[in-house]
């Protein structure tokens, strides 16, 4: 029931996974919504993002996982609230069209359109679907303002619409 923070290994150190490779300091925080125990004792998990945070310090751990002291990181105010609202309007229209062209993602995209109650819920939800590569997701996570993240998502959604065949991560 506790939130779980997910950090990205610093690029270039991925091969050091059995040890404790350095990690980036901006992380996503989520609640486990599904899990599956594997035969070797590890788990596959699905998180629903609830916040962003910055790691202040890594703490000693006797567990198989790492521990850190973190602070929640809220979005800085956008220069214009109208800008975010315009982005959301564009994202809703583009997402609706994209759902028709991307059947594998249609249920997820449709759910986001109906369930996202706030601009941040829509933008962050679409970021999790639109960006397949971890470094792209990290770039969106690290945006200081919602309008900056909204622009990244909007640009990516437009790219997806422009592609002849949509090649993105499974939703």
Protein Blocks (a to p, Z undefined) as FASTA:
>chain_A
ZZcddddddehilmmmmmccdddfbdcddddfbdcddfkopacdddddfbdcddfbdcdd
fbfbdcdddddddddddfblklmmmmmmmmmmmmmmmmmmmmmlmmmmmmmmmmmmbfkl
mmmmmmmmmpmblklmmmmmmpmbfklmmmmmmmmmmmmmmpmbacdddZZ
